[in-house]
């Protein structure tokens, strides 16, 4: 007997940013696995069961969900943002690859969600209007030396960068180091957007030049977007400035890198 497992993205936090497809998947499932605060965002019926766990237990969570689905359950694994961006979809796929053959026969689906960098970008204007990349600054699953190499490569190639997992109590030194690296490869005027809890009641959006960006402006609820040399700032009287990256490449701006 084989059931179904769906990995669902709940968006950055606002109920208005949960997609109809995600709501339909939640309505169909009976068992829900995820990080406690994400599961708590669900309005579950009495016949639906929650299986909350710590944020650092991705693989054990995936295994438990797959085991229940393999036994015929209708299972939903929930993630904040988009489940395919530094989240549970990859963990479940990894578990399927490493697990028993029965897990490969499970009906499996991923429902996308609004990821943090899109929510933050929308609040600031259009900083992702041209080529961009996303980088997790956490070295829990990769060496810091790899992160440094990617930062230098992205800055040199002219990518706008979105930083996930920018800082934590266990990693207080990495974000200052990242800014130090970028200042050696980008103009100090490049805009940096600190987007904390975008779309939630405690939302805070802050825009500063790279020369003034500091680690204490961020926490783990913050997604940071660092512009490229082409990214522009439009001042507006009485309103937050607009940040956008032009759709066409500007050779003159690129030469300032």
N, C-alpha and C positions, 0 to 999 in steps of 0.2 A: 504494500500500500504506500503510495507516494502522495505527498501533499504539495503545498505551494509556499514559496518564500518570496516576498517582495521587499526590496530595500527602498525606503521612501524618504525623500528630502522634504523637510518641513519649513524650509526657508530660513531667513535670518532672525526671525522672532515675531514679526507682526502677523496676526491671524489673516490679515488681508493679503499676505504674500504667500500663503499656502495654496497650491494650485488645485483646481477641481479634480485633476487626475489623482493627486495625493489624497484628497479627501475620500474619493471613491475607493482607493486601495485600503484606507483605514477602515472604512465602513464594512468591507468584505472580510477582513481578518478577524481571528479570534484571539491571537496571542501576540504581544508586542514586546520586543526586546530593544533596549537602548540605554544610553546614559540617562540617569535619573531625571535631570531637568528637562530633557527632550521628551521623555515619556510623559512627564507631568503636563506637558503642553497639550496632550490629547484629551478630548472629551469622550471618554470611553463609556460604553453601555455596561450594564451589570453582567452581561454574558461574555464580555471581553476581558482578558487577563493581561496584567502588566508584569514584566520581568525586568526590573531596573537593575543596573550595575554601574560600577565606577567607570569613569572616562578612560582609564588605562587598561581596561579589560576587553579590548576589541576582539581578540582572537577567541577567548573563552566564550564571549557573548555570541560570536558567529557560530561556534561549534554547537552551543546549546540550541540556537535557533534552527540550525540545519538538522540536528537530531530530532527535534520536534516535527519539523516539516517532513522528514523522511518517514516518520511514523504516521503521516497522514494529516498533520496539522495545517491550518491556514495561518501562516506566520508573517508578521511584518517586523522588519528591523528598521528603526527610525534613526535619522541623522538630522542635525541642524543643517541649514544651508542646502547645498546639493550633495547627495550621498556619494557622488563620484569624485568630489574635489577634497582630497585629504580627509576622507571620511569612510563610512562603513561599507560601501559597495566594494572597494578594493579588498578590505579585510575578509568579506564573505567569499569573494572570488579566490583569495589566497587559501582560505579554509577548504573550499571545494577542491582545489587543486591538490592539497596535501592530505585530504581526508579520504574516507572509504568510498568505494565505487557507488554506493547507494546515493550519496549526496549529488552525484552528477546527473542522476535521473529525476531530481526534483524540478518541478516547474519553477523557473526563476525569472524575476523581472526587476528592473530598476526604474523607479519613478523620479525624474529630475526635480530639482528645486532651485530657488533663487539663491545663489551662493553669495557670501559676504561681500566679495569684491564688486559684484554687480549692484548690490544695495548701496554700498558706499559711493561707488562711481555715480549712481543716479542722484545722490544727494549733492554731489559736488559739481555736476555738469556732464562732461563726457571725456574724462581722462583716459578712458580705454578706447577712444575713437580711432586709434590706429594700432599697430602691432604691440602686443603686450604679452607678459608671462606671469605666472603665479609661482611663488617660491615659499615653502615652509621654512621658517628659521629655526625650527626645532631640530636638534641633533640627536634625538632619541632613536631615530631609525636610520640615520646616515651621519657620517663624520662632518664636523664643522668645516674641515678643509674642503669638502665637496661643495658646501654652501658658499664658501668664499669664492671658489672657482666659478660657480654659477653667477654670483653677483657681479663679478668682474666681466664675465662674458656678456651678460645681459646689458650691463651699462655700456660696454663697448659697442654692442650691436644696435644700440638706440631703442631698446625695448622699454616701455613703461612696465613697472614691476608692482605686483600686488603681493604683500607679505602676509602670510597666515602664521599663526602661533608665534607672534613676534617676541614675546617676553614672558617669563614666569619667575616665580621665586627661586626655582632651581637653575634658571638660565638668565641671570640679570646682566651678564656681560655681553651677550651676543648682539643685541640690537644696537648698542653704542658702537660695537665693532663694525657692524654692517653699515651704519651711517659713515663711519670713518673711511671704509673702503669706497663707498659711493662718492664721497667728497673728493677723493683722489681721481675720479673718472668722470664726474659730471659737474656742471656749473653749480655754484652755490645758490643760484636763483631758481633752480628747478623746484617746482611746488611739490610738497609732501602733504598728503591728506591722511589725517588720523581719524578713522571712522569707528567710533565705539558704539556698539549696540544699535546699529542702523535699523530704523523701523520700529524700535521699541520705545516705551515711555522714557527711559533713561538715555536716549540717544544723545551723542555728543560728536559733532563734526568740527574738526579743527584743521586749518590749512596754514602751513608755514613754509618758508623757503628751506631747502636742504641745509643751508648754513646754520639754521636755528633749530633743526629737528633734534629732539632729545628723547632718550628712552623713557623718561618719566611721564611722557605724554601718552604712553600706551600701556595696556594690560592685555591679558589673554582674551578679553572680549573685544579687542580692537583689531581691525583689518587696516593695514597701511598701504596706501598707493603712492608710489614714487614716480613722478613724471620723467619723461625723457627730455633731452635738450630742446626738442620741438614743442613740448607741451606749453600751453599758453595760459595766462591768467587774465581774466577780464574783470577789472574793478567796476563795482556798481554802488552808487551812493545809497547808503542806508541798507544795503543788502550784502549778503556774503558773496565774495567774488565767484565767478564761474571759472572752472578749470576744464580745459579741453585739449585733446591732442588732435591736430588737423589730420584730415583724411589723406592729404597728399604730403609727400616727403619734401622737406625744405632743406635744400643743400646748404644754404647759408647758416641756418640754425644748427644743422648737423655738424658743420665745421667748428662749432664752438665747443664740442666735446673734447 
